[in-house]
Amino acid sequence: MYKRRCIAILLFFIALFGGGISACLISTIALASSSAASDLDTSIKIEEKRLETIKRQINYHKRQVLQAKKKEKNILKDLSGIGQNIVLLEQQIKLLNLKEKRTQMKIEELTKKISKTNGNIDSAKKILTRRLVALYKYGNVAQFNLILSASSAHEVLNNVFLLRRISEQDKRLISTLMDSSKRLEESKKELEAHKGLLIKQKAELESKKRALRVAQAKREELLKRISKRKELHMKAAKELQDAQEELKNKIRYLISKKRQLASRSSSAVLTYKGGKLRWPVRGKITSRFGVRVHPVFKTKTVHTGLDISAKEGSPVKAAADGEVLFTGWLNGYGQIIVLDHGSNLTTVYAHLSRVSVSEGSKVRAGQTIGNVGKTGLTTGAHLHFEVRVNGKAVDPMKYLRR
């Protein structure tokens, strides 16, 4: 009877100290990242890449300004510089918000893990306490009695094996609990420190944002002065004409260079297959192609495209299949995208707040390529859309679907 009781106790301990508790702890600690966290990581990588692109484009634009070596003050360049800083800061804030969200998710995940692990530790402590009490009461007597009561050598070996397994399970359980608790505490401290860093970064960016609001106010003040003082708005109007000419020459140069590279590599040359272009954004046309009275300069100027009213942030779609010929900044135009559709036909999308494509990438008709903004010389958020043939601006209404 005594012998059976001892074996039953042994089996009870094995059941308690077997894989159950350790497996539970290991599975709790080694939880896989949730799909939401994975999505956040992907978004962060995309936004980090976009931030680097914005920085690269702004640096290129600044180099172009320095190379011009013009001593006289350039109004459009001042406005463009402010617009670039706004876009850069908005991108940094967006990226920081994503990182902060990811950190918060990790902290919440870790808090749950710690809570579960503490519960497992408490349960294990109770079991180990009972184990220690039993050892205190009986010491090694029970173990010797169990071995000595064996009826055969085989049973002795079995009993020794079971006792050894209990001892090993005890050691494994204690080691696992200690290591797990240590790792979780270290991770929690690390994430708390990271969260503190993000709070500091956000505060710094908020400070920059306030400074940029001051700069935006200066921008508005500059626009008012341009409209009121004839010599200023005549100067700015001339700068805008220069920018339009610069865009024409840039498109011609890029298309020519692209065709040369294609001929050397024997790759297929992009060809426009005809048909009406899609509208890049839906909205009211506030200014058409041709001679107009400029809304800022109040002088007659040639308008090289269509101004389409839309809310800031509205998606801008590719008018047709094509390839991204250029993304960057141009005085007066702000942040722009130029798409090559083949057969020397290009479309231009200006005053953008955000660019979602990179140079050389292929796009499909209707694909989102950017977002409506108010960068460059503009009185409010809208899309400036141009159609150009061999770099020369033509009336978009003749190409767009009715």
C-alpha positions in Angstrom: 0.0 0.0 0.0 2.8 2.3 1.0 4.7 1.5 -2.2 1.7 2.3 -4.4 1.2 5.6 -2.6 4.8 6.6 -3.2 4.5 5.8 -6.9 1.3 7.8 -7.1 3.0 10.8 -5.5 5.8 10.4 -8.0 3.4 10.3 -10.9 1.6 13.3 -9.5 4.9 15.3 -9.4 5.8 14.3 -12.9 2.4 15.5 -14.1 2.9 18.8 -12.3 6.5 19.3 -13.2 6.3 17.8 -16.7 6.1 19.8 -19.9 2.9 21.6 -18.9 4.2 24.6 -16.9 7.4 25.0 -18.9 5.5 24.7 -22.2 3.0 27.3 -21.0 5.8 29.7 -20.0 7.8 29.2 -23.2 4.7 29.7 -25.4 3.8 32.8 -23.4 7.2 34.3 -23.7 7.8 33.4 -27.4 4.5 35.0 -28.7 4.8 35.8 -32.4 4.4 39.4 -33.4 0.8 40.3 -34.3 -0.2 41.2 -37.8 -0.9 44.7 -36.6 2.7 45.1 -35.4 3.9 43.7 -38.7 1.8 46.2 -40.7 3.2 49.0 -38.6 6.8 47.9 -39.3 6.1 47.8 -43.0 4.5 51.3 -42.9 7.5 52.7 -40.9 9.9 51.3 -43.5 7.9 52.9 -46.4 7.7 56.2 -44.6 11.4 56.2 -43.7 12.2 55.5 -47.4 9.9 58.4 -48.4 11.6 60.7 -45.9 15.0 59.9 -47.3 13.6 60.7 -50.8 12.3 64.0 -49.7 15.6 64.9 -48.1 17.5 63.9 -51.2 15.2 66.0 -53.5 15.5 69.0 -51.2 19.3 68.8 -51.1 19.3 68.5 -54.9 17.1 71.6 -55.2 19.3 73.5 -52.8 22.4 72.6 -54.9 20.6 73.9 -58.0 19.9 77.2 -56.3 23.5 77.6 -55.3 24.8 76.7 -58.8 22.6 79.4 -60.2 24.8 82.0 -58.4 22.2 84.7 -58.6 22.9 87.5 -56.1 19.5 89.1 -56.4 16.8 87.9 -54.0 14.5 85.3 -55.6 10.9 85.4 -54.4 9.8 82.0 -55.6 12.9 80.3 -54.2 12.1 81.8 -50.8 8.5 80.4 -51.0 9.8 77.1 -52.3 12.2 76.8 -49.3 9.4 77.3 -46.8 7.3 74.7 -48.6 10.1 72.2 -48.6 10.5 72.6 -44.8 6.8 72.1 -44.3 6.7 68.9 -46.3 9.8 67.6 -44.6 8.5 68.3 -41.1 5.1 66.7 -41.9 6.8 63.6 -43.0 9.0 63.4 -39.9 5.9 63.9 -37.7 4.0 61.1 -39.5 7.0 58.8 -39.1 7.3 59.6 -35.4 3.6 59.0 -34.8 3.9 55.5 -36.4 7.0 54.7 -34.3 5.2 55.9 -31.2 2.2 53.7 -32.0 4.4 50.7 -32.5 6.2 51.3 -29.2 2.9 51.6 -27.4 1.7 48.3 -28.9 4.9 46.6 -27.8 4.6 48.0 -24.3 1.0 46.7 -24.0 2.1 43.3 -25.4 4.9 43.1 -22.9 2.7 44.2 -20.0 0.3 41.3 -20.8 3.2 38.9 -21.1 4.6 40.0 -17.7 1.2 39.6 -16.1 0.8 36.1 -17.4 4.3 35.2 -16.5 3.8 36.5 -12.9 0.7 34.3 -12.7 2.7 31.3 -13.8 5.5 32.2 -11.4 3.0 32.4 -8.5 1.6 29.0 -9.4 5.0 27.5 -9.7 6.0 29.0 -6.3 3.0 27.2 -4.7 4.1 23.9 -6.2 7.7 24.4 -5.2 6.6 25.4 -1.7 4.7 22.2 -1.3 7.7 20.3 -2.7 10.0 21.9 -0.2 7.6 21.2 2.7 7.5 17.5 1.7 11.3 17.4 1.5 11.5 19.1 4.9 9.1 16.6 6.5 10.5 13.4 4.9 14.0 14.4 3.7 15.6 11.6 1.7 13.8 8.9 3.8 10.9 8.7 1.3 13.2 8.3 -1.6 15.3 5.6 0.1 12.1 3.8 1.1 10.8 4.0 -2.5 14.0 2.5 -3.8 14.4 -0.2 -1.1 10.7 -1.3 -1.5 11.3 -2.2 -5.1 10.7 -5.9 -5.8 13.2 -6.1 -8.7 16.3 -4.4 -10.1 14.3 -3.2 -13.0 11.8 -1.5 -10.7 14.7 0.1 -8.8 16.1 1.6 -12.0 12.6 2.9 -12.9 12.2 4.5 -9.5 15.7 6.1 -9.7 14.9 7.4 -13.2 11.6 9.0 -12.0 13.3 10.6 -9.0 16.0 12.0 -11.3 13.4 13.3 -13.7 11.7 15.2 -10.9 15.0 16.8 -9.9 15.8 17.8 -13.4 12.3 19.3 -13.9 12.7 21.3 -10.7 16.0 22.8 -12.0 14.6 23.5 -15.4 11.5 25.2 -14.0 13.4 27.4 -11.7 15.9 28.4 -14.4 13.2 29.1 -16.9 11.2 31.3 -14.5 14.3 33.3 -13.6 15.5 33.8 -17.1 12.0 34.7 -18.4 11.5 37.2 -15.6 14.9 38.8 -16.3 14.3 39.1 -20.0 10.9 40.6 -19.6 12.0 43.2 -17.1 14.9 44.2 -19.4 12.6 44.5 -22.4 10.2 46.6 -20.4 12.9 49.0 -19.3 14.2 49.2 -22.9 10.8 50.0 -24.3 10.1 52.5 -21.6 13.3 54.3 -22.4 12.4 54.2 -26.1 9.0 55.7 -25.4 10.7 58.5 -23.5 13.0 59.2 -26.4 10.0 59.3 -28.8 8.2 61.8 -26.5 11.3 64.0 -26.6 11.5 63.8 -30.4 7.8 64.6 -30.7 8.2 67.7 -28.5 11.2 68.8 -30.6 9.1 68.4 -33.8 6.2 70.3 -32.3 8.7 73.1 -31.6 9.8 73.0 -35.3 6.1 73.0 -36.3 5.5 76.1 -34.3 8.5 77.7 -36.0 7.2 76.7 -39.4 3.8 78.3 -38.6 5.7 81.5 -38.1 7.4 80.9 -41.5 4.0 80.2 -43.1 2.8 83.5 -41.8 5.8 85.2 -43.3 5.0 83.4 -46.6 1.4 84.8 -46.6 2.8 88.2 -45.8 5.2 87.9 -48.7 2.4 87.0 -51.0 0.4 90.0 -49.9 3.4 92.3 -50.5 3.8 90.8 -54.0 0.2 91.4 -54.9 0.3 95.0 -53.6 3.7 96.1 -55.0 3.9 96.2 -58.8 7.7 95.8 -59.0 7.6 92.7 -56.8 4.8 90.9 -58.6 6.3 91.8 -62.0 9.6 90.2 -60.8 7.8 87.1 -59.4 5.8 86.8 -62.7 9.1 86.8 -64.6 10.5 84.1 -62.3 7.4 82.0 -62.9 7.9 82.3 -66.7 11.5 81.2 -66.2 10.3 78.2 -64.2 7.9 77.2 -67.0 10.8 77.4 -69.5 13.0 75.4 -67.1 10.3 72.7 -66.9 10.1 72.5 -70.7 13.8 72.2 -71.1 14.1 69.6 -68.3 11.4 67.4 -69.8 13.1 67.5 -73.3 16.5 66.7 -71.7 15.1 63.8 -69.6 13.2 62.3 -72.5 16.2 62.6 -74.8 18.5 61.0 -72.3 16.0 58.2 -71.6 15.6 57.4 -75.3 19.4 57.3 -75.7 19.7 54.8 -72.9 16.9 52.7 -74.3 18.6 52.6 -77.7 21.9 51.5 -76.2 20.4 48.7 -74.1 18.0 47.7 -76.9 15.1 48.0 -74.5 11.5 48.8 -75.7 10.7 52.5 -76.1 7.6 53.6 -74.3 4.8 54.5 -76.8 1.6 56.4 -76.2 -1.2 54.2 -77.5 -3.7 57.1 -77.8 -7.0 57.6 -76.2 -8.3 60.2 -73.8 -6.5 60.8 -70.5 -8.2 60.2 -67.2 -8.8 63.1 -64.8 -6.1 63.2 -62.2 -8.5 64.4 -59.5 -12.2 65.3 -59.4 -13.0 68.9 -58.6 -14.0 72.3 -60.0 -11.7 73.8 -62.6 -10.7 77.2 -61.2 -8.3 78.3 -63.9 -8.0 77.0 -67.5 -5.2 76.9 -70.0 -4.2 80.1 -71.7 -3.8 83.8 -70.9 -5.3 84.7 -67.5 -5.0 87.3 -64.8 -2.8 85.7 -62.2 -4.5 85.3 -58.8 -1.4 86.6 -56.9 0.4 88.9 -59.4 -2.8 90.5 -60.8 -1.1 90.7 -64.1 -1.9 88.9 -67.4 0.2 85.7 -67.6 0.2 82.5 -69.7 -1.3 79.6 -67.6 0.3 76.4 -68.9 -2.3 74.0 -67.5 -5.5 73.5 -65.5 -6.0 74.3 -61.8 -8.4 71.8 -60.3 -9.8 72.6 -56.8 -9.6 69.7 -54.3 -9.1 69.2 -50.6 -5.6 69.1 -49.3 -4.5 65.4 -49.1 -6.9 64.2 -51.8 -5.3 61.4 -53.9 -3.8 62.4 -57.3 -4.1 59.7 -60.0 -2.0 59.0 -63.1 -3.8 60.2 -66.2 -2.5 57.2 -68.3 -0.1 54.3 -68.2 3.5 55.6 -68.1 6.8 55.9 -66.3 7.9 58.4 -63.7 10.3 60.8 -65.5 10.9 63.2 -62.6 9.9 63.9 -59.0 11.2 66.9 -57.1 10.8 70.6 -56.6 10.5 73.5 -59.1 10.2 77.2 -58.3 6.6 78.3 -58.4 5.4 74.7 -59.0 6.3 73.4 -55.6 6.6 69.6 -55.4 5.9 68.0 -58.8 5.7 64.7 -60.6 6.3 64.3 -64.4 5.0 61.2 -66.1 6.3 60.0 -69.5 3.5 58.3 -71.5 5.6 57.7 -74.6 5.6 59.5 -78.1 6.9 62.7 -76.4 3.7 63.0 -74.4 4.1 63.9 -70.7 1.8 65.0 -67.9 2.8 67.3 -65.0 1.2 67.2 -61.5 2.2 70.3 -59.3 1.7 71.8 -55.8 1.7 68.3 -54.3 1.9 67.7 -50.5 3.1 64.2 -51.0 4.8 62.0 -53.7 4.1 58.3 -53.6 6.2 57.1 -56.6 9.9 57.2 -57.4 11.7 58.1 -60.6 11.9 55.3 -63.1 9.0 53.3 -61.7 6.1 52.3 -64.0 2.5 53.4 -63.2 -0.9 52.4 -64.4 -3.7 54.7 -65.4 -5.7 55.6 -62.3 -2.9 54.7 -59.9 -2.4 57.1 -56.9 0.9 58.9 -57.4 0.6 61.7 -54.8 -1.6 64.0 -52.9 -3.0 67.4 -53.4 -1.2 70.2 -51.5 -0.3 73.9 -51.7 3.5 73.8 -52.1 5.0 76.5 -54.4 3.2 79.6 -55.5 -0.5 79.0 -54.7 -3.2 80.8 -52.7 -4.7 77.5 -51.5 -4.8 73.7 -52.0 -5.4 72.5 -55.5 -3.8 70.5 -58.3 -2.0 72.2 -61.2 -2.2 69.7 -64.1 -0.3 70.1 -67.4 -0.1 68.1 -70.6 3.1 68.6 -72.6 4.1 67.4 -76.1 7.9 67.4 -76.5 8.1 69.6 -73.4 5.7 72.3 -74.8 2.5 72.9 -72.8 -0.7 72.2 -74.6 -4.4 72.6 -73.6 -5.2 69.6 -71.3 -8.9 69.8 -72.2 -8.1 68.5 -75.7 -6.7 65.3 -74.1 -8.9 64.7 -71.1 -12.1 62.6 -71.1 -15.3 64.6 -71.1 
